[in-house]
Amino acid sequence: MGRGDGGAELFEKMARDWWAEDSPAAPLRALNQPRFAYFDRYVDGGWAGQRVLDVGCGGGFTTEYLASRGAVASGVDVSPALVRAARQHAAESGLDIRYAVGAGERLPFADGSFSVVTCLDVLEHVPGPGEVVREIRRVLAPGGVFLFDTINRTWRSRLIMIWGLEHVLRVIPRGTHDWNDFITPAEATGYLGAAGLTPLGRMAGLFVVGRRPDGSFRTRLSRDLSCTYLGAARR
């Protein structure tokens, strides 16, 4: 497989049962809390009233989390099936979220539409991560903040994310990731700079350290960037 070939079809197959208790995607919900323990520091004034776009929203786990914290939330995903699942669940939950079908390289929104853009579990799956970052910069308002995570291309990420989580523990479906598509922190910083975004603070690592009885992931933040890591930048 090459750049961007892994993951998308697998996520689309999960769309029908995305929000089910026993969905293969269900453990991802537990990642919101540790991610935003890091991201919150970069959102001036908190989330209430912020115009936020969740790029690669899938079935809406993070988009709904943002809406529940008071953000004016929108989500976009390349998969029509996942967007349908996200819309249906938002309607059932009484949440006013705007969802759209679209690729990260061609976001269906006007310039400067959002004060914050999130992009989680996405950059390592797209054909052109640099193009996605440039497009995110376009839809950010001046002074807006880009929040992301991705996976470093190291022996440790191959061991943990592919061999461990996919083949041994089987907590995510096989074929979700392609190690060749992982992105080093230096490469991510290069994408930010080329797009005209200024990095904020220190990147942080996010490690899965186990599973809870309900199947959700137990995680911790770290200064170790050798596997999954999080970052922030400002337009």
N, C-alpha and C positions, 0 to 999 in steps of 0.2 A: 504494500500500500504506500501511497505517497501523501504529500501534504493535503490535509483536509479530508481524506477518504474514510477515516475511522470515526465511529460514534454516532453520526447523524441518523443513519438508517436504524440503528439499534434504539435510539431515543424515540424515533417515530413509531416503532413497533410497540413501545410502552405507553403510547398516548392514551389508549382507551382506558387503561387502569392506572393512570399516572397518580391519582389522588387516593387510590385504594390503600388500606392499611398494609397489605402484603405486596404492594408494588415493588419491583426491583429498584424503582427510583425513590421510594419512601425514605431511605436513610439520608438522602441528600438534604432533607428538611432540617436536620440537626446541624447542618453547617452554617445556617444563617447566624446563629448567635455568636459563634467564635469569629466569623468573618466580620460582623459588624461591631464586635468589641474592638477590632482594629480600625474599621472604616469610620466609625462615629467621630473620631477626633478631627477628621478632615471636613466635616460638614458643619459650617458655621451656623449657629443658631438652632441646631437640631433639624429633624426631618419634617416637622409639621409645615405644610404649605410648600415644600420644595417640589419643583417640577422635575420628576425623575423618570428616566428611561432605562429599562432593563433590557439590554441587548442579548439575544440568545436566551430568552426567558423560559423556554421549554413550556411545561404545563403550568407555570406560574408560581412556584414555591417562593422565590425571592420577591417577585412582583407583589404578591399578596402580603408578604412580610413588610414590605415598604409601605403599602397602603394602610396596613394596620398601625403603623407608626405615624400616620398623618400625612404622608407624602401624597402629592397628586401624581399617581403612578401610571405609567404606560409600559407596555411590553411589546417586543417584536421578536419573531422567530421565523426561520426559513421554512419550518414545517407547518403546513396548514392543519394537520391533525393535532399537533400539540397546541396550536393557537385555539382551535375549537375546544380542546379540553380545558385550557386556561379560561376562556370566556365562559364556558358552562359552569365551572366551579366558582368563578367570581360572582356570577349571577345568583347561584345557589347560596352564596355567602353574603349577599347583599353589598358587595364591594363595587364601587364605581371605578373600574380600571379600563383604560383604552388599550386594546390589543390590535396588532397589525401583523400581517404576513410580510416578511421582507428579509433580504440578506444583509449581513453586517456591512458588506461592501457598498450597499446602495440602500441606505436607510430612508424610509418613506416619510420623512419629516423635514420641515423647513430649517434653514440655518438658524442657529442660536435658540432652539426651542426649549432647551432643558438646562436647569441649574446643576444637575448631577446626572451622570450616566454610569451605570454599573454594567460590568461584562464579566460574568463568572462561569467557569467551566466552559469557556468558549474559544479563546484564542488558539488553543492547541488543536482545535477541530476544524478551523476554517482554512480555505485555500490560501488566503492572503492576509495574515494578521496585521501587517503594516497598513494595508488598505483599510481594514476595519478600524484601526486606531485613527487614521486620518479622517474617516467618515464620522467617527465619534466626535472628533474635535470640531467638525463642521456643525454638528447639531448642538454643541455646547454653547451656552451664552458666554460672553466675555467674563472671566473670573470663575467660570463653572469648573466643577471637579469631576474627574474620571477615576473610578474605583474598579480595580480588576483583580482577578487571580488567574494563575496559569501554573504549568508544571515545568520544572527545570529538567534539562536533558542531561542526566547524570546516571552513573551506574546504580545509585541508590533509588532513583525514581523508577528505573527499569525493574529493580528488585521489588519495591513496595507496590507501585501502582499497577504493574502488569503481572509479574509473576505471583506476588502475594495476594493482591485484592481480586485479580481476575481468575487466576489459575488454581491457587491453593484455597483461599478462604471463599472465593466465589461470591463475594458480596456485591460485585458489579459484573455485568455480563462480559464474557470474553469478546475481544475485539473492540471494546469501547475506546481504547487508546492505541496510538501508534507512537512508539518511542522516538522515532525520527521527526515527529511533528512537535515534540516538546520544545520549549523556548527558554533559553538561558536568561538570567537577569540582565546580562549585558545586551542581549538582543532586544529584550523588552524595552530597556532604556533607550536603545537606538530607535525603536519604533516611535517612542514618545517624542524624542527630540526631532525626528524627521517630520512629525505631524505638527510641531510647534507647541507641544505640551511640556510643562516644567514639572519634574518629579517633586513630590512632597515627602519629607521625612525619610525614614528608613523602611525598606521593605521588610516584611515579616514572613516567616515560614509557618505553615499550618500542617500539623501532622495528625493523622488518624492513629490513635493509640489503643483502640479496642472498640467493642460494641456493647451497648446497653441491652438489658433484657428485652426491650421492645424492638431491637434490631437497629436502632439508630447509632450513628458513629459517635464515639468519644474522641475528642480532639484536644490539642493544645497548641498555643502560639509559641513561636520560637524565633531566635535570630538565625537559625539554620535554614538556608534557602535551597537545600539540596533536593527537595521534592516539591510539593505545592508551596507557592509563595503568593503573597498579596502585596499590592502597591497602589499608590495614589498619585495623581498629577493634576495640575491646574492649567486651564487655558489662559 
